[in-house]
């Protein structure tokens, strides 16, 4: 069987309502109980008219669905359910992936949903999709997944300004991994971050020294600037003889993809490309709870 995901429209309200009642009715009794069983044809129609949703179909039969609901800069997912007979076929994963693509296409900074602590398998599923718990109200967990943000920087000064804005968001223990060809602007971005942090310069490419530490001039964290191009692995990166501990500093690792990820599961990966006209495209990919609610760009 082939699974397809499509937008849900108001005409799908009866089918979506049936899916909600069936899938939530299959779940264990919760305390306090889930409110999904209170949904009516009128409430589902209104939800689809307002913000839409997604339907998963296998050979033309609706087997899963979710409702969409903007939550500030985040795209909320509600009433996510897959019929029992369609589970373990990747349907939920495809719904989650389609919601993520919808969020990216419509400019949301991430996705948010509510999960129940009494359903650990469900919580584990969303964690595998990149969601992290950011708040808890009794058994109700608020889980968020950030999405990549792609920005166009027409000039080097724009890249530096972006770095300065990022620098103002950073704190001790933060890890940034930069990738991009020579001349893509990694050092320019880092110089802006240094200005935002208020560290001592000058910040230059660390190619010939592997790592430099830039102390703070304003009582904040130092900046550790690393070039991982000539390092043999994460162990060598972790063993660098630095005067400042990475837990007490902001660490930027150029050429760190595939090497530096193990330093911190909470990290910001930054990929940079430069076109022939010097316009730079920068993609910021957040990972972990630290970055789940940070507005980038």
C-alpha positions as CSV (number, residue, x, y, z in Angstrom):
1,X,0.0,0.0,0.0
2,X,1.1,3.5,-0.8
3,X,0.6,6.3,1.8
4,X,-0.1,9.8,0.5
5,X,-0.3,13.0,2.6
6,X,-2.5,15.9,1.5
7,X,-4.0,19.0,2.9
8,X,-7.2,18.6,4.8
9,X,-10.0,20.9,3.8
10,X,-13.4,21.6,5.4
11,X,-15.1,19.0,3.3
12,X,-12.9,16.4,5.1
13,X,-14.4,17.4,8.5
14,X,-16.5,14.2,8.9
15,X,-13.6,11.9,8.0
16,X,-11.2,13.8,10.3
17,X,-13.7,13.7,13.1
18,X,-14.2,10.0,12.8
19,X,-10.4,9.5,12.8
20,X,-10.1,11.7,16.0
21,X,-12.8,9.8,17.8
22,X,-11.4,6.4,16.8
23,X,-7.7,7.0,17.4
24,X,-8.2,8.8,20.7
25,X,-10.8,6.3,21.8
26,X,-8.2,3.5,21.4
27,X,-5.9,5.2,23.9
28,X,-5.8,4.3,27.6
29,X,-8.0,6.3,30.0
30,X,-6.1,9.4,31.1
31,X,-6.5,11.6,34.2
32,X,-7.4,14.3,33.5
33,X,-9.1,12.9,30.3
34,X,-8.2,14.1,26.9
35,X,-10.6,16.5,25.4
36,X,-10.4,15.0,21.9
37,X,-13.7,13.1,22.4
38,X,-15.4,16.4,22.8
39,X,-14.7,17.4,19.2
40,X,-17.8,17.7,17.0
41,X,-18.4,18.1,13.3
42,X,-18.8,21.9,13.9
43,X,-15.5,22.3,15.9
44,X,-13.5,20.2,13.4
45,X,-15.0,22.1,10.4
46,X,-14.2,25.4,12.1
47,X,-10.6,24.3,12.8
48,X,-10.1,23.3,9.2
49,X,-11.6,26.5,7.9
50,X,-9.4,28.5,10.1
51,X,-6.0,26.9,9.7
52,X,-6.3,23.6,7.8
53,X,-4.8,20.2,8.6
54,X,-3.3,17.1,7.0
55,X,-4.8,13.8,6.0
56,X,-2.9,10.5,5.4
57,X,-4.5,8.1,3.0
58,X,-3.6,4.5,2.1
59,X,-5.1,3.5,-1.3
60,X,-7.5,6.4,-1.0
61,X,-8.7,5.6,2.5
62,X,-8.1,8.1,5.3
63,X,-6.0,6.4,8.0
64,X,-4.5,9.4,9.9
65,X,-4.9,13.1,10.3
66,X,-3.9,16.2,12.3
67,X,-5.1,19.7,12.7
68,X,-2.9,22.8,12.4
69,X,-3.1,25.8,14.7
70,X,-0.5,28.7,14.7
71,X,0.9,29.4,18.1
72,X,2.8,32.6,17.7
73,X,5.9,31.9,15.6
74,X,5.3,28.1,16.0
75,X,3.0,25.9,14.1
76,X,0.8,23.9,16.5
77,X,-0.2,20.3,15.8
78,X,-3.5,19.1,17.3
79,X,-5.4,15.8,17.4
80,X,-2.7,13.8,15.7
81,X,-3.9,10.2,15.2
82,X,-3.4,7.1,13.1
83,X,-5.7,4.2,12.9
84,X,-4.5,1.1,14.7
85,X,-4.4,-1.0,11.6
86,X,-2.2,1.5,9.8
87,X,0.3,1.9,12.5
88,X,3.9,0.7,12.2
89,X,3.8,1.6,8.5
90,X,5.5,5.0,8.8
91,X,2.2,6.9,8.5
92,X,2.8,9.0,11.7
93,X,6.3,9.7,10.6
94,X,5.0,10.9,7.2
95,X,2.4,13.1,8.8
96,X,5.1,14.6,11.1
97,X,7.4,15.2,8.1
98,X,4.7,16.9,6.1
99,X,3.8,19.2,9.0
100,X,7.5,20.1,9.2
101,X,7.6,21.0,5.5
102,X,4.5,23.0,5.9
103,X,6.0,24.9,8.8
104,X,9.2,25.7,6.8
105,X,7.2,26.7,3.7
106,X,5.0,29.1,5.7
107,X,7.8,30.8,7.7
108,X,7.2,29.3,11.1
109,X,10.3,28.9,13.3
110,X,9.2,25.5,14.6
111,X,6.4,23.2,15.6
112,X,4.7,22.7,18.9
113,X,2.3,20.0,20.3
114,X,1.0,18.6,23.6
115,X,1.9,15.1,24.6
116,X,0.9,13.1,27.7
117,X,3.5,11.8,30.1
118,X,1.3,8.7,30.7
119,X,1.9,7.7,27.0
120,X,5.7,7.2,26.9
121,X,5.7,5.5,23.5
122,X,4.0,8.6,22.1
123,X,6.5,10.9,23.8
124,X,9.4,8.8,22.5
125,X,8.0,8.9,19.0
126,X,8.0,12.7,19.0
127,X,11.5,12.8,20.5
128,X,12.6,10.7,17.5
129,X,11.1,13.4,15.3
130,X,13.3,16.0,17.0
131,X,10.8,17.4,19.5
132,X,12.0,18.3,23.0
133,X,10.1,19.0,26.2
134,X,10.1,22.8,27.0
135,X,7.3,22.9,29.6
136,X,5.1,20.7,31.7
137,X,1.8,21.2,33.4
138,X,1.1,18.0,35.4
139,X,1.0,15.1,32.9
140,X,0.8,17.5,29.9
141,X,4.1,18.1,28.1
142,X,4.7,21.0,25.7
143,X,7.1,19.7,23.1
144,X,8.7,21.8,20.4
145,X,10.8,21.1,17.3
146,X,12.7,23.9,15.7
147,X,13.1,24.0,12.0
148,X,16.0,25.3,9.8
149,X,15.9,28.9,8.9
150,X,17.5,30.0,5.5
151,X,18.6,33.6,5.1
152,X,20.1,35.6,2.2
153,X,22.9,38.0,3.0
154,X,23.5,40.4,0.1
155,X,26.8,41.8,1.6
156,X,29.5,40.8,4.0
157,X,28.2,43.5,6.3
158,X,24.9,41.8,6.4
159,X,26.6,38.6,7.4
160,X,28.5,40.4,10.2
161,X,25.2,42.0,11.4
162,X,23.6,38.6,11.5
163,X,26.5,37.4,13.6
164,X,26.2,40.3,16.0
165,X,22.5,39.5,16.5
166,X,23.4,35.9,17.2
167,X,26.1,36.9,19.6
168,X,23.6,38.8,21.7
169,X,21.6,35.5,22.1
170,X,24.6,33.3,23.1
171,X,25.7,32.2,26.6
172,X,28.2,30.0,28.3
173,X,28.2,26.4,27.0
174,X,26.7,27.3,23.6
175,X,28.1,25.4,20.6
176,X,28.0,26.6,17.0
177,X,29.2,24.5,14.1
178,X,30.1,26.3,10.9
179,X,30.4,24.7,7.5
180,X,31.0,26.3,4.1
181,X,33.6,26.7,1.4
182,X,36.6,29.0,1.6
183,X,35.3,32.5,1.3
184,X,31.8,31.7,2.3
185,X,31.9,34.1,5.2
186,X,32.5,31.9,8.2
187,X,35.1,34.2,9.8
188,X,33.0,37.3,8.9
189,X,30.1,35.8,10.7
190,X,32.3,34.9,13.7
191,X,33.6,38.4,13.8
192,X,30.0,39.6,14.2
193,X,29.3,37.1,16.9
194,X,32.4,38.3,18.7
195,X,31.1,41.9,18.6
196,X,27.7,40.7,19.9
197,X,29.4,38.9,22.7
198,X,31.7,41.7,23.5
199,X,34.9,39.7,23.4
200,X,38.5,40.9,22.7
201,X,39.6,40.8,19.1
202,X,40.8,40.7,16.5
203,X,39.0,37.6,15.3
204,X,40.7,36.0,12.4
205,X,40.7,32.6,10.8
206,X,42.3,30.1,13.2
207,X,43.6,28.0,10.4
208,X,47.3,28.1,11.5
209,X,46.7,27.8,15.2
210,X,43.7,25.5,15.3
211,X,42.1,27.4,18.2
212,X,42.0,30.8,19.8
213,X,40.3,32.0,23.0
214,X,38.9,35.5,23.0
215,X,38.2,36.7,26.6
216,X,35.1,38.8,27.3
217,X,35.5,42.5,27.8
218,X,32.0,42.8,29.4
219,X,32.0,40.1,32.0
220,X,30.4,37.5,29.8
221,X,31.6,34.2,28.4
222,X,34.7,34.0,26.4
223,X,34.7,32.9,22.7
224,X,36.6,29.8,21.7
225,X,37.2,29.8,17.9
226,X,38.3,26.5,16.5
227,X,39.3,25.3,13.0
228,X,38.6,21.5,12.9
229,X,39.8,21.1,9.3
230,X,43.1,19.4,10.4
231,X,41.8,17.5,13.4
232,X,41.4,13.7,13.2
233,X,38.2,13.4,15.2
234,X,36.1,14.5,18.0
235,X,38.5,13.2,20.6
236,X,41.3,15.6,19.3
237,X,38.8,18.4,19.4
238,X,37.8,17.6,23.0
239,X,41.5,17.3,24.0
240,X,42.5,20.8,22.7
241,X,44.7,22.5,25.3
242,X,42.6,25.6,25.9
243,X,42.8,28.0,28.8
244,X,39.0,28.2,29.0
245,X,36.6,25.3,29.5
246,X,34.0,24.9,26.8
247,X,31.2,24.8,29.5
248,X,32.2,28.3,30.4
249,X,32.5,29.8,26.9
250,X,30.8,30.1,23.6
251,X,32.5,27.6,21.2
252,X,32.5,28.1,17.4
253,X,33.9,25.3,15.3
254,X,34.6,25.9,11.7
255,X,34.7,22.7,9.5
256,X,33.2,20.9,12.4
257,X,30.4,18.9,10.7
258,X,30.9,15.2,11.5
259,X,33.4,16.1,14.3
260,X,31.9,18.5,16.8
261,X,28.4,17.3,17.2
262,X,29.3,15.0,20.2
263,X,30.5,18.1,22.2
264,X,26.9,19.1,22.9
265,X,23.5,17.8,21.8
266,X,22.2,21.4,22.1
267,X,23.9,23.1,19.2
268,X,23.3,25.5,16.3
269,X,24.6,24.2,12.9
270,X,25.3,27.0,10.4
271,X,25.8,26.1,6.7
272,X,27.1,28.9,4.4
273,X,27.4,29.2,0.6
274,X,28.5,32.2,-1.5
275,X,27.3,32.8,-5.1
276,X,29.3,34.4,-7.8
277,X,27.8,37.8,-7.0
278,X,29.0,37.5,-3.4
279,X,25.5,37.0,-2.1
280,X,25.6,34.5,0.8
281,X,23.0,32.0,1.7
282,X,23.0,30.9,5.4
283,X,21.0,28.0,6.8
284,X,20.7,27.9,10.6
285,X,19.7,24.4,11.9
286,X,18.9,24.3,15.6
287,X,19.3,21.1,17.7
288,X,18.1,20.4,21.2
289,X,16.1,22.2,23.9
290,X,18.5,25.2,24.2
291,X,17.5,26.3,20.7
292,X,13.9,25.1,20.5
293,X,12.4,28.5,21.3
294,X,15.1,30.9,20.0
295,X,14.0,33.1,17.1
296,X,16.8,33.0,14.5
297,X,17.5,35.5,11.8
